[in-house]
C-alpha cells in the first residue's frame, strides 16, 4: 500500500518536474537577450529593470490569491489557470515592438511564479498519510528545483545561441509554444490534491493587500523616474503602500477564513523563513538583469564589464544554474545529516559570500564564474528549502498560503531591489556618459554589496529559529497543537 502511494506520488512529481522545467526555461531563456530586447524596444540597459519590476509587481499580487484558491478549490485547477494566462501573455511578446505593450505582456507572464508553491502544496497534501512527510516533501522540492534549473540552463544556452543567429521574433515565439505543451501535461498528467478546504474567498482581504502592493511597488517605480528621488509624492505613495498593510492585517485577524493568516508571521519558525525569502529575493530576482548587462558591457569602451556575446553570457548563467541544481539536490541530504535550519543558514551564508566576492574579483570571465558558483550553491538550496520549510511549519489548512507567501515576500524583495538597482545604475550612467546605454560601475558595486549584505542578514535571522523546526517532530507537535503562535 505504501509502495503504491509512493509510486503515485513519484508519478505526480515527474509531471510537475516538466512544469518546473518549463518555468526554468522562462527564467533563463530571456536573460542572455535582455540587451537585444532593450535595443529592439529602443530603451537603455537601466530601463530593462522596468520589465523585471513590472513582472515582480504582478507576481506579488497574484501569488496570495492563487495560493489561497489552491487550498480552497484545488492546486491543480489553479496551476492550469495560471499556465493558460502565462501562455497567452508569452504569445504577445514576439509580435510587438511597443515598449508599453511588451511591458504589459511581460508583466502578465509573471503568473508562472505561482507554479512552484502550488506544486509543493500539492505534494505535501498528497503525502499526508506517509511516514517521513517532511523529508519526502524536501526531496520532491529538490527534484522540482533541479528540473527548474535544468530548464533555466537549457533556456539560457538555447536562448543565447538563437539570439546570435535568428530574428528576435522567432526567438521569442519558442517559449510560448513550450507553455502550451506544459498546459496539457498538467491537464492530463497531474491529479488534483485531495480534500480541498473549500470555504468563501476573502475578497476584501485581497482588495486590501492588492491596494497596498500596488501603492508600494508603484511608488518604487515613481522613484525611478527622472527626479523621482526628490519628488515627495513618490515617497508618499511608497509610505501609503506600507500603511495600507495595517487595515489589511486588522481585517485578516478578524476574518474566520483569512486570505493570509497574518499570525503566521509571528510564528518562531515561519517568521524568519518569510524574512529570509524576502531578503533572498533581493539577489535571486533583483540582480538578474544587472548581472547580465554587466557581462555584456564592453570593457574597452567603459572600463568595466566582460564584453561577452549573448552565448558567452548564457554560459555564465548556465554554470550558475548547474550550481543551483547541485545546491537543490544537496539540500535534503545535508538537512537530514544536520538539520533543515542549519542547512538554511549555510545556504544564506554562501549567497552572501558569493556576492561580496564580486567586490575584489570582477575583472575576468573566470572570476565571475567562480563567484556565481558560490552564489548558485546557496541559491539552489534556498529555492528548494524555503517552500518546503514553510509547508512543514504551516497549519494544515494554510499549506498553499504559506508556500505562496515565501514567493510573495521573495517577489516584494525582488521588486524593491529592482527599483534600487535600476536607480543606482541609471544615476551613475547619467552622471558619467549621458548618451551611453550602459549602466555605471558604481551601480554594479551597489548591486553586489546589497545582495551580499541581505543574504548575511538572512543567515543571522535563521539562527533564532527553533532547532527542531521543519522536521517531522515539529509537524507532529503542530498537529497536536495546530494554533500558530
C-alpha positions as CSV (number, residue, x, y, z in Angstrom):
1,X,0.0,0.0,0.0
2,X,2.8,2.4,1.0
3,X,4.7,1.4,-2.1
4,X,1.7,2.1,-4.3
5,X,1.1,5.5,-2.7
6,X,4.8,6.4,-3.1
7,X,4.7,5.3,-6.8
8,X,1.6,7.5,-7.4
9,X,3.3,10.5,-5.7
10,X,6.5,9.9,-7.8
11,X,4.4,10.0,-11.0
12,X,2.9,13.3,-10.0
13,X,6.4,14.7,-9.1
14,X,7.6,13.5,-12.6
15,X,4.9,15.5,-14.4
16,X,5.4,18.5,-12.1
17,X,9.1,18.3,-12.9
18,X,8.2,19.1,-16.5
19,X,6.2,22.1,-15.3
20,X,9.2,23.4,-13.4
21,X,11.4,22.6,-16.4
22,X,9.2,25.0,-18.4
23,X,9.3,27.5,-15.6
24,X,13.1,27.3,-15.7
25,X,13.2,27.9,-19.4
26,X,11.2,31.1,-18.9
27,X,13.6,32.3,-16.2
28,X,16.7,31.5,-18.2
29,X,15.8,31.9,-21.8
30,X,15.4,35.7,-21.9
31,X,18.3,36.7,-19.8
32,X,21.1,36.5,-22.4
33,X,19.0,38.6,-24.8
34,X,17.9,41.4,-22.5
35,X,20.4,43.8,-24.2
36,X,19.0,42.8,-27.6
37,X,15.4,43.3,-26.3
38,X,16.4,46.7,-25.0
39,X,17.8,47.7,-28.4
40,X,14.6,46.3,-30.1
41,X,12.4,48.3,-27.9
42,X,14.6,51.4,-28.1
43,X,15.3,51.6,-24.3
44,X,18.5,51.9,-22.3
45,X,20.0,49.0,-20.3
46,X,18.9,50.5,-17.0
47,X,15.3,50.5,-18.3
48,X,15.4,46.7,-18.6
49,X,14.6,46.8,-14.8
50,X,11.1,48.1,-15.7
51,X,10.3,44.8,-17.3
52,X,11.6,42.9,-14.2
53,X,9.9,45.3,-11.8
54,X,6.5,45.1,-13.5
55,X,6.6,41.3,-13.6
56,X,7.6,41.2,-9.9
57,X,4.7,43.6,-9.0
58,X,2.1,41.4,-10.7
59,X,3.6,38.3,-9.2
60,X,3.3,39.8,-5.7
61,X,-0.4,40.4,-6.4
62,X,-1.4,37.1,-7.8
63,X,0.5,34.7,-5.5
64,X,-1.6,35.3,-2.4
65,X,-4.9,34.9,-4.3
66,X,-3.8,31.8,-6.3
67,X,-2.2,30.1,-3.3
68,X,-5.4,30.6,-1.2
69,X,-7.6,29.4,-4.1
70,X,-5.3,26.4,-4.4
71,X,-6.1,25.4,-0.8
72,X,-9.8,26.1,-1.4
73,X,-10.6,24.6,-4.8
74,X,-7.6,22.5,-5.7
75,X,-4.0,23.2,-6.5
76,X,-4.1,21.5,-10.0
77,X,-7.0,23.8,-11.0
78,X,-5.1,26.9,-10.2
79,X,-2.0,25.5,-11.9
80,X,-4.0,25.2,-15.1
81,X,-5.4,28.7,-14.9
82,X,-2.0,30.3,-14.2
83,X,-0.4,28.3,-17.1
84,X,-3.1,29.5,-19.5
85,X,-2.6,33.1,-18.5
86,X,1.2,32.8,-18.8
87,X,1.0,31.2,-22.2
88,X,-1.4,33.9,-23.5
89,X,1.0,36.7,-22.4
90,X,4.0,34.9,-23.9
91,X,2.3,34.7,-27.3
92,X,2.1,38.6,-27.4
93,X,5.9,39.2,-27.0
94,X,7.0,38.1,-30.5
95,X,4.6,40.4,-32.3
96,X,5.2,43.8,-30.8
97,X,7.9,46.4,-30.8
98,X,6.0,48.8,-28.5
99,X,7.6,49.1,-25.1
100,X,4.2,49.6,-23.4
101,X,2.6,46.5,-24.9
102,X,5.8,44.5,-24.3
103,X,5.9,45.6,-20.7
104,X,2.2,44.6,-20.1
105,X,2.7,41.2,-21.7
106,X,5.9,40.6,-19.8
107,X,4.2,41.5,-16.5
108,X,1.4,39.1,-17.2
109,X,3.9,36.3,-17.7
110,X,4.5,36.7,-14.0
111,X,1.7,34.2,-13.3
112,X,4.2,31.4,-13.6
113,X,5.6,32.3,-10.2
114,X,2.7,30.5,-8.5
115,X,3.7,27.2,-10.0
116,X,6.3,26.0,-7.5
117,X,4.4,26.9,-4.3
118,X,1.2,25.3,-5.7
119,X,3.2,22.2,-6.6
120,X,4.9,21.9,-3.1
121,X,1.5,22.4,-1.5
122,X,0.0,19.6,-3.8
123,X,2.9,17.2,-2.9
124,X,2.5,18.0,0.8
125,X,-1.2,17.3,0.6
126,X,-0.7,14.0,-1.3
127,X,1.9,12.8,1.2
128,X,-0.3,13.5,4.3
129,X,-0.5,9.7,5.3
130,X,3.1,8.8,4.6
131,X,5.9,8.4,7.1
132,X,8.7,11.0,6.9
133,X,6.4,13.5,5.3
134,X,8.8,16.4,5.7
135,X,11.8,14.7,4.1
136,X,9.6,13.4,1.3
137,X,8.5,16.9,0.6
138,X,12.1,18.2,0.8
139,X,13.3,15.6,-1.7
140,X,10.5,16.4,-4.0
141,X,11.2,20.1,-3.7
142,X,14.9,19.4,-4.5
143,X,13.9,17.4,-7.6
144,X,11.5,20.1,-8.8
145,X,14.1,22.9,-8.3
146,X,16.7,20.7,-10.1
147,X,14.2,20.4,-13.0
148,X,13.6,24.2,-12.8
149,X,17.3,25.0,-13.0
150,X,17.9,22.4,-15.8
151,X,15.2,24.2,-17.7
152,X,16.9,27.5,-16.9
153,X,20.2,26.1,-18.2
154,X,18.6,24.8,-21.3
155,X,16.7,28.1,-21.8
156,X,19.8,30.2,-21.2
157,X,22.0,28.2,-23.6
158,X,19.4,27.9,-26.3
159,X,18.3,31.5,-25.9
160,X,21.9,32.7,-26.0
161,X,22.7,30.6,-29.1
162,X,19.5,31.5,-31.0
163,X,19.7,35.3,-30.4
164,X,23.0,35.3,-32.2
165,X,21.5,33.6,-35.3
166,X,17.8,34.1,-35.6
167,X,15.4,37.2,-35.7
168,X,14.1,38.2,-32.3
169,X,10.5,37.4,-33.3
170,X,11.3,33.8,-33.9
171,X,13.4,33.5,-30.8
172,X,10.6,34.9,-28.6
173,X,8.0,32.5,-30.0
174,X,9.7,29.3,-28.8
175,X,8.9,29.6,-25.0
176,X,5.3,30.4,-25.8
177,X,4.9,27.1,-27.6
178,X,6.5,25.2,-24.7
179,X,4.0,26.8,-22.2
180,X,1.1,25.5,-24.4
181,X,2.6,21.9,-24.1
182,X,3.0,22.4,-20.4
183,X,-0.7,23.2,-20.1
184,X,-1.7,19.8,-21.5
185,X,0.9,18.0,-19.4
186,X,-0.8,19.4,-16.3
187,X,-4.3,18.7,-17.7
188,X,-3.7,15.0,-18.4
189,X,-0.7,14.1,-16.1
190,X,-1.4,15.6,-12.7
191,X,-4.2,14.5,-10.3
192,X,-5.9,17.1,-8.1
193,X,-4.8,17.4,-4.5
194,X,-7.2,15.6,-2.1
195,X,-9.6,17.2,0.3
196,X,-9.6,20.9,-0.7
197,X,-10.6,23.1,2.2
198,X,-13.4,24.9,0.4
199,X,-14.9,28.0,2.1
200,X,-15.6,31.5,1.0
201,X,-12.9,33.6,-0.7
202,X,-11.7,36.6,1.3
203,X,-12.3,39.2,-1.4
204,X,-12.0,42.2,1.0
205,X,-8.6,40.9,2.1
206,X,-7.4,40.5,-1.5
207,X,-8.5,44.1,-2.4
208,X,-6.7,45.5,0.7
209,X,-3.4,43.7,0.1
210,X,-3.6,44.4,-3.6
211,X,-4.0,48.1,-3.0
212,X,-1.1,48.0,-0.5
213,X,1.2,46.2,-3.0
214,X,0.1,48.4,-6.0
215,X,0.9,51.6,-4.0
216,X,4.1,50.3,-2.6
217,X,5.5,48.9,-5.9
218,X,4.0,51.8,-7.9
219,X,5.8,54.2,-5.6
220,X,9.0,52.4,-6.1
221,X,8.5,52.8,-9.9
222,X,7.9,56.5,-9.5
223,X,11.1,56.8,-7.6
224,X,12.9,55.6,-10.7
225,X,11.5,58.3,-12.9
226,X,13.6,61.4,-13.6
227,X,13.5,63.5,-10.4
228,X,11.6,60.8,-8.6
229,X,14.0,60.6,-5.7
230,X,13.5,64.2,-4.8
231,X,9.7,64.2,-5.5
232,X,7.8,64.0,-2.2
233,X,4.8,62.4,-4.0
234,X,6.8,59.4,-4.9
235,X,7.8,58.8,-1.3
236,X,4.2,59.5,-0.2
237,X,2.9,56.7,-2.4
238,X,5.5,54.3,-1.0
239,X,4.6,55.2,2.6
240,X,0.9,54.9,1.7
241,X,1.5,51.3,0.5
242,X,3.2,50.4,3.7
243,X,0.5,52.0,5.8
244,X,-2.3,50.1,3.9
245,X,-0.9,46.9,5.3
246,X,-2.3,47.9,8.7
247,X,-6.0,47.7,7.8
248,X,-5.3,44.5,5.8
249,X,-3.7,42.9,8.9
250,X,-6.6,44.1,11.2
251,X,-9.2,42.7,8.7
252,X,-7.4,39.3,8.5
253,X,-7.1,39.0,12.2
254,X,-10.9,39.3,12.5
255,X,-11.8,37.1,9.5
256,X,-12.8,33.5,10.2
257,X,-11.1,32.2,6.9
258,X,-8.5,34.9,6.0
259,X,-6.7,35.2,2.7
260,X,-3.4,35.2,4.7
261,X,-3.4,34.2,8.3
262,X,-1.1,37.0,9.5
263,X,-0.5,35.1,12.7
264,X,1.9,33.0,10.7
265,X,4.4,35.9,10.7
266,X,4.5,35.7,14.5
267,X,5.5,32.0,14.4
268,X,9.1,31.5,15.6
269,X,9.6,29.0,12.7
270,X,7.7,30.7,9.9
271,X,8.6,34.4,10.6
272,X,12.3,34.0,9.9
273,X,11.5,31.9,6.8
274,X,9.4,34.7,5.3
275,X,12.1,37.3,6.2
276,X,14.8,35.1,4.6
277,X,12.6,34.7,1.5
278,X,12.2,38.5,1.2
279,X,16.0,39.1,1.6
280,X,16.8,36.3,-0.8
281,X,14.5,37.9,-3.4
282,X,16.9,40.8,-3.5
283,X,19.6,38.7,-5.1
284,X,17.8,35.9,-6.9
285,X,15.3,38.2,-8.6
286,X,16.6,41.8,-8.4
287,X,20.1,41.0,-9.5
288,X,19.4,39.0,-12.7
289,X,19.3,41.9,-15.1
290,X,22.3,43.8,-13.7
291,X,24.4,40.6,-13.8
292,X,23.5,40.0,-17.5
293,X,24.1,43.6,-18.6
294,X,27.4,43.8,-16.6
295,X,28.7,40.8,-18.5
296,X,27.6,42.3,-21.9
297,X,29.2,45.7,-21.1
298,X,32.3,46.3,-23.3
299,X,35.4,47.0,-21.0
300,X,37.3,48.6,-23.9
301,X,34.6,51.4,-24.1
302,X,33.5,51.8,-20.4
303,X,36.5,50.4,-18.4
304,X,34.4,47.7,-16.7
305,X,32.4,44.6,-17.7
306,X,33.3,41.5,-19.7
307,X,32.2,42.4,-23.2
308,X,30.6,38.9,-23.7
309,X,28.4,37.9,-26.6
310,X,24.9,36.5,-26.0
311,X,26.1,32.9,-26.0
312,X,29.1,33.6,-23.7
313,X,26.7,35.3,-21.3
314,X,24.5,32.3,-21.4
315,X,27.4,30.1,-20.4
316,X,27.9,32.1,-17.2
317,X,24.2,31.7,-16.5
318,X,24.4,28.0,-17.3
319,X,27.2,27.3,-14.9
320,X,25.5,29.3,-12.2
321,X,22.3,27.2,-12.7
322,X,24.3,24.0,-12.6
323,X,25.5,25.1,-9.2
324,X,21.9,25.8,-8.2
325,X,20.9,22.2,-9.2
326,X,23.7,20.9,-7.0
327,X,22.5,23.1,-4.1
328,X,18.9,22.0,-4.6
329,X,19.8,18.2,-4.6
330,X,22.2,18.5,-1.7
331,X,19.7,20.3,0.5
332,X,17.7,17.3,1.6
333,X,20.9,15.2,2.1
334,X,22.6,17.8,4.2
335,X,19.4,18.7,6.1
336,X,19.0,15.0,7.0
337,X,22.6,14.8,8.2
338,X,22.4,18.0,10.2
339,X,19.1,19.9,10.4
340,X,17.0,21.9,8.0
341,X,17.6,25.1,10.0
342,X,21.4,24.7,9.8
343,X,21.2,24.0,6.1
344,X,19.2,27.2,5.5
345,X,21.8,29.2,7.5
346,X,24.6,27.7,5.5
347,X,22.9,28.4,2.2
348,X,22.2,32.0,3.0
349,X,25.8,32.5,4.1
350,X,27.1,31.1,0.7
351,X,24.9,33.6,-1.2
352,X,26.3,36.4,0.9
353,X,29.9,35.4,0.5
354,X,29.5,34.8,-3.3
355,X,28.2,38.3,-4.0
356,X,30.7,40.0,-1.8
357,X,33.5,38.2,-3.7
358,X,32.5,40.4,-6.7
359,X,34.0,43.4,-4.9
360,X,37.6,42.3,-5.4
361,X,37.0,39.8,-8.2
362,X,35.1,41.0,-11.2
363,X,37.6,41.7,-13.9
364,X,37.8,38.4,-15.7
365,X,35.4,35.8,-17.0
366,X,36.8,33.1,-14.7
367,X,36.4,35.3,-11.6
368,X,32.8,36.0,-12.3
369,X,32.1,32.3,-12.9
370,X,33.7,31.3,-9.5
371,X,31.6,34.0,-7.8
372,X,28.4,32.7,-9.4
373,X,29.3,29.1,-8.5
374,X,29.3,30.0,-4.8
375,X,26.1,32.1,-5.1
376,X,24.5,29.2,-7.1
377,X,25.1,26.6,-4.5
378,X,23.4,28.6,-1.8
379,X,20.6,29.9,-4.0
380,X,19.7,26.4,-5.2
381,X,19.4,25.2,-1.7
382,X,17.2,28.2,-0.7
383,X,14.9,27.9,-3.7
384,X,14.1,24.3,-2.7
385,X,14.2,24.8,1.1
386,X,12.0,27.8,1.7
387,X,8.7,26.5,0.3
388,X,9.3,23.0,1.8
389,X,10.1,24.6,5.2
390,X,7.0,26.8,5.0
391,X,4.8,23.8,4.2
392,X,6.2,21.7,7.1
393,X,5.7,24.6,9.6
394,X,2.3,25.9,8.4
395,X,-1.2,25.0,9.8
396,X,-2.8,22.2,7.8
397,X,-5.4,24.5,6.2
398,X,-2.8,27.1,5.2
399,X,-0.2,25.0,3.3
400,X,-0.7,26.6,-0.1
401,X,-0.8,30.1,1.5
402,X,2.4,29.5,3.5
403,X,4.3,28.2,0.5
404,X,2.9,31.0,-1.6
405,X,4.0,33.6,0.9
406,X,7.6,32.5,0.5
407,X,7.2,33.5,-3.1
408,X,5.2,36.7,-2.4
409,X,7.7,38.1,0.1
410,X,10.6,37.0,-2.2
411,X,8.9,38.9,-5.0
412,X,8.5,42.0,-2.9
413,X,12.2,41.8,-2.0
414,X,13.0,41.5,-5.7
415,X,10.8,44.4,-6.6
416,X,12.5,46.7,-4.0
417,X,15.9,45.5,-5.2
418,X,14.9,46.0,-8.9
419,X,14.0,49.6,-8.1
420,X,17.1,50.3,-6.1
421,X,19.4,48.7,-8.6
422,X,17.7,50.5,-11.5
423,X,18.2,53.8,-9.8
424,X,21.8,53.1,-8.9
425,X,22.7,52.0,-12.5
426,X,20.8,54.9,-14.2
427,X,22.0,57.6,-11.8
428,X,25.6,56.7,-12.3
429,X,25.2,56.4,-16.1
430,X,23.6,59.8,-16.3
431,X,26.4,61.5,-14.3
432,X,29.0,59.7,-16.4
433,X,28.1,59.4,-20.1
434,X,24.7,60.8,-20.8
435,X,24.4,59.3,-24.2
436,X,25.5,55.9,-23.1
437,X,23.2,52.9,-22.8
438,X,25.3,51.1,-20.3
439,X,24.9,51.2,-16.5
440,X,27.5,52.7,-14.2
441,X,30.2,50.8,-12.3
442,X,29.2,52.3,-9.0
443,X,25.7,51.0,-9.7
444,X,27.1,47.4,-10.1
445,X,29.1,47.8,-6.9
446,X,25.8,48.7,-5.1
447,X,24.2,45.6,-6.5
448,X,26.9,43.3,-5.2
449,X,27.1,45.0,-1.7
450,X,23.3,44.9,-1.2
451,X,22.9,41.3,-2.3
452,X,25.8,40.1,-0.1
453,X,24.6,42.1,2.9
454,X,20.9,41.0,2.7
455,X,21.9,37.3,2.4
456,X,24.1,37.5,5.5
457,X,21.3,39.3,7.5
458,X,19.0,36.3,6.5
459,X,21.6,33.9,7.9
460,X,21.6,35.7,11.2
461,X,17.8,35.8,11.4
462,X,17.6,32.0,10.8
463,X,19.8,31.4,13.9
464,X,16.8,32.3,16.0
465,X,14.5,29.6,14.5
466,X,13.7,26.7,16.9
467,X,16.2,23.8,16.5
468,X,13.6,21.2,15.6
469,X,11.8,23.4,13.1
470,X,10.9,22.0,9.6
471,X,11.3,18.4,10.9
472,X,8.7,15.6,11.3
473,X,8.9,16.2,15.1
474,X,7.8,19.7,14.6
475,X,5.0,18.6,12.3
476,X,3.7,16.2,14.9
477,X,3.8,18.9,17.6
478,X,1.9,21.2,15.3
479,X,-0.7,18.6,14.6
480,X,-1.2,18.2,18.4
481,X,-1.4,22.0,18.9
482,X,-2.4,23.4,15.5
483,X,-2.7,27.1,16.5
484,X,0.2,29.2,15.1
485,X,1.6,31.4,17.8
